[in-house]
C-alpha cells in the first residue's frame, strides 16, 4: 500500500544507535554527544544516511548536550560550541543534498533538560540556564524547533515559553507517552497526566508530535489529539525499545531493542499514523535509515 500526500514530512531516525553502528565513539552517559566531541565527521555521515534514505527533515545532534549526560563542567565549558557544531553539521548535510530536493529542512533539537523520562527531576528554575545556550547556538542554522521527549505539561509550557522569547521559528512540540499494558488503560504522558491536559498548549505551537514511546501507542495518541484540536498538525516517531517500562536510568545502560520492528512493519505503523491524521513521520531510538527508507518508499512525495 502506498500513500500519496505532498504534505507528509519524513523525519530522520535515532541518531545515537546509528552513530554506534558506524563506529563513532558511543557510551553512556555522554551518549550521542561523544561523537560531537571526538568524531564530528561521523555525525554528518549519519545525517547523510538518513537523507539518502528519504528523510526530508533532519534533527540536530543536540539531544545529549545537557548536564544530565555530559556533566555540569563540560556543559558550562562546551554546551554552546557543541550545539553550534551540531547545527552546522546538520545544515552542511542538508546543503550538500539540496540539489536533490528543495524540501529539506533542519530541526533544532531542544532536549529534555533533566533527562529522558524524568519529570520528577524537572526544575523550572534551571530551564532557561540549560536550554538558552543550546537554542541561541543553533538558531542561525535551523528552520524549525523540535522540543523532544517532553514528559509533563509543566515542562512543555516552560520550554515553549522560553523558545518564544528567543526565536520566531516554528515550534514542533513532541511528548513522550507512558507505554500501556493494555489499550483499555488511559493514555498519559510520562508524568502520569492524562493526554487531554495538553489541550491549552495546542494553541501555542505549530505541530504536536509523540516520540520515544512504543509504536503501538501512537495511533491512539494522534486520534485523541485530533479530537482535541482538528486543525493542529500532528506527527509521530516511535522507538523500538523492548521494555514496556524502563527499569534503569536514562544514562545508565543501553536499552535492548525489539527484533520484531522490521523496516516493513515500522512502515506499516507509519501508514496507520498517516491514516490517523499525522503529517510528520519518523523514528526515534533504534529506528535506522532502513526504517526511514521503508517509510519513504511507501509514500509518494
N, C-alpha and C positions, 0 to 999 in steps of 0.2 A: 504493500500500500504506500502511495506517495501523497504528499500534500503540497499543493501549490499555493504559496502565500508570500507575497513580496514583503510583508510586514514582519516576518519572523527574523529575529536577531539570534545568531548562534554564538553563545559564549564558548570560551575555552574550557578545559577540564582542570583536574587537580595538578597544580604546579609542583608541589612537594614530591609526590610519588614519581612524576616524570623526570624531575631532577635526579632523584635516586637512580632511576632506570638508565639515564645517560651517563652515570658515573660521577655526578657532581658531589662535592663534599656534603654530607647529609647525615645529621644525627640530632637527637634531642639533647638539650632543649632549644637549640638555635633553629633547627628545622630548616625551612627554605631560606632563611636569612643567611645561612652559612655560605651558600653559593654566591650571594651578592658580595660577601666579604672576601671570598677566596677564588671564585671562578665565575665572574660575571658574564663571560662569553657564553657559558652554558645556559644561563638564564635566557639570553637572546635566542639561543638554539632551541630551547623548549618552546618559547613563544612561536618560533617559526614552524615547529612541528604542528602546533595547534592551528596556525594559519593555513598550513598546507592541507590539513585535514578538513578545512572548511569553516573554521571559526571566523566570524565577522566582527566580534568584539573580544579583545584580549584584555586580561586584568593584570595590573602591575603586581610584581612580586614583593608586595609590602606587608603581607599578612602577618609575618612574624617579627616585624620591626617594632616591638613593644617590650617594655621591661619584663613582662611575664616570660618572654622567650629569650631575649638577648641580655637581660640583666640591666640594672639601673646604670651602672658605669658605662657600658657600651652604648646604652640608649642615649645618655647625656652627651657622649662624645660623637656618636656616629649616626644618630637617627635621621637627621636632616640630610646628610650626604648620601646615606644608603637609600633613603626614599627617593631622592633626586635621581640616583643611579637607576633604581628600579623603573622609574617613569621614563627616563631617557632610553633605556634598553627596550621597553615596550614600544615606544614611539619609533625607534630605529627599525624594529622588526616590521611594524606596520608600514613605514615609509618604503622599505625595501620591497614590500609586496604590493604597493599601491598601484603598480602597473596592471595587476591582475583584477583589481576591483577598486572602485571609488567609495565602496560602502564600509570600509574597515574603520574601526574606532578603538580607542584605548579607554578602558575604565580604570579610574584611580581607586585602588583598594583602600578602604577605610576599615581597618580591622577592629575586632573586639579588643578594647584597650586593656582588659584584665584577664584575657584568656578565653578560649572557646568553652562554651557550655558552663560558664561560671558566673551566673547572675548574682550569686552570693558574694562575689568579690567586687562588684561594681561600686565605684567611689565617684560620685558626681563631682566632688571637689577636684579630682585629678583628670577629668576627661579632656579639658582644654589643654592642660600641660602636656599630656601624652599625644593627643591627636593633632594639635595645631601644627607642629613641625612637619608631620607626615603630609598634611593637607597642603601647606604652603610649598613644600619641596616638590610635590607632584603637579601642582596646579598648572604650570606653564606647558605641560606635556600631555595632558589628558583631556578627554572630551566629555566624560561622564564621571560622577562619583558613585561608586558601588559600596554601600555600607554592608559589610558581610557578617553573617552569623550573629545578628542581633538576638539577644535572648530574653529581653524584657521590654516592657513599654517604657520604663524609666530610661533605660539605656538608649532606645531608639529616639525618644524625644530629645535627649541631651545631645546626641550626635547630629541629628537633623538640624537642630537649632545652631550648633556650632558651625556646621558647613554653610548654612545660610548667612551667617555673619562673615564668613571668609571668602565666599565664592558665589557666583551666579550660575554655575554649570548645573545641568540636570542632575537630580538625585534619584538613584535606584536604591531602595531600601530592602535588604534581604534578611528575613527572620529564619532562625533555626527552630525546628519543632521537636517536641518530645516524640520518640518513636513508640507507638502504641502496641500493646499486645493483641488488641482486637479493634476492629473498626467500630465497634459499639462504644468504645471509650470516647470521652470528649477530646477534641483536638486542642492542644495547648502549646504555648511557647515553652522553651526550656525552663523558664521561671515558674511554670505551672499556671500562668494566666491564660484564660480562655482566648482563643484566636480572635474572637469577636471584639476584644478590647483594643485591637489595632485600628478600629474604625476612625477615630479622630485624626490619626496620622495620615490617612489616605488623602486628605485634602492638602497635605504639605509636601508631598513627594511626587515625582513623575511616574514611578513604577514601584510595585511591591512584588518581591520575589521570595522564594523559600529555598534554603540551601542547607547543606551538611546534615541532612536527615535522610532516612531510607527512601528509596524511590516510591515505595508503596504509599507513603504519606502525602505525596504531592498533589495528586488529582483532587482529593477531598479539600485540601487547603486552598487550592485555586478556586474550586467551586464555591466555597464559603466566602472567599474574598470577593468574587464577582457578585455574590448576593449582597455583600456589604456596600459595594460601590461598583456598579456595572460599567462605569466609564474609566476606571483605573486600569492602566496597563499592568499585566501580571507576567510572572515567569517562574521557572524552577530549575535548579541544578542540584541534583542529589549526590550523596556519597555511596560507596559500596562497602561500608564497614559491616563486618559480620555480626557484631554485638548489637542487640537492640538498645541496651543501656550500657553506657561506658562504665567500666569498672576501675579505671585508672585516671590519673590526672592527664590533662591535655598535652603536657610537655614531658611526660614520664617515659612512655614507650610508644612504639608504633602500633596502631590498631590493626588487627587482622582484616583482610578483605574477603568478600564473598566470591565464591567461584562461579555462582550462577548468574552474575551480572555480566553477561557476554555483550559485545557491541550490539548485536541484533536485538537482544532482549532490552537493552537500555534504549535503543531507538524506538522500540515498541512502546516503552513507557513514555518517551518523549511525545510520540504521536497522541497518546491519551491526554497528555498535558495540553497539547495544542487544541485538542478537541474540547478541553475544559476552559479554553479561552486564553491560554498562555501565548505570548508573542516573543518571549525571551527564553531560550532553552540552552542549557549547557550541562557541565558536570563539575562536581566538587571532588573531594578526596577519593582517590582510587579510580577515577574516570579519566582514561587516557585519550590520546589522539585517535586511536582506533574506534573508540566510542563516539567521538565527535564526528569522525568521518561517516560512521553509520547513520548518524542523525542527518548530516549534510546530504548524504546520498538519498535519504528518504524525503527530502524537501527540495522542491524545485524553486530556487530563489529567482 
